[in-house]
């Protein structure tokens, strides 16, 4: 009887130990679930506040109106500058029509419509230079640099540079001209095959990212460090790449259709729509980059 009672006691103790272990596992499971739920709620609140802050900044930036003003400025002031500069340049692969075609990623039929739009009636665009004409063309180029500089100074809450910003504007404009000429010339060489088109897309994207990165640094006159300028360049590069993909599938058909319906002015309508999208990406990329720089800076501190 004593052996049986001892065996029963041992079996009862062994049966209680698994029960306690199972209870401990359940308790730990509840604890981990509670911690996970709390962390998830905290993360959602943080993300919600960050999204709300970013959304409020985008609303305050007035993207559409700012993009429309920038598009009108490019069409009225910068395009004549590019057309005259391309006509005077010995690099025929970088003329104004090719620049627009490469930037918008147009197909052959739409590209022909843009070339007809930019084709001069008399066979040449620039027959002579006058002092007033040169000043007007320089003003057209500097006006774009000034507009972009105003966007960056507002986003990053920097003081207005005034006339002191002219050297940085001229430097940015020279960099833009070099970027447009080199990327357009490479496009004329590499886009003959599918592999070449892929290679050109990658090279042009990398060149665009570095130009924007240096451009933010130059237009802010060195007040913004390289590390703080990179998010804006990256966000703008992603946005412009997406705009290029959309324009390749949507704007080519729009150009051809508008030319058939309205003539050459229809092509201008589509180009102006693309320029508005470009303005939205440029301003939005600056806002997103500034928001990211500020939030990461607060976390570091």
RATAWO-V865212 format. One record per run of one state. SS is the DSSP state (H for helix, E for strand, L for the rest). FROM is the first residue (numbers start at 1). TO is the last residue. If there is no record, write none. Layout:
<<SS,FROM,TO> <SS,FROM,TO>>
This chain:
<<L,1,1> <H,2,61> <L,62,62> <H,63,88> <L,89,91> <H,92,94> <L,95,95> <H,96,104> <L,105,107> <H,108,118> <L,119,130> <H,131,155> <L,156,161> <H,162,190> <L,191,193> <H,194,219> <L,220,225> <H,226,262> <L,263,263> <H,264,300> <L,301,301>>
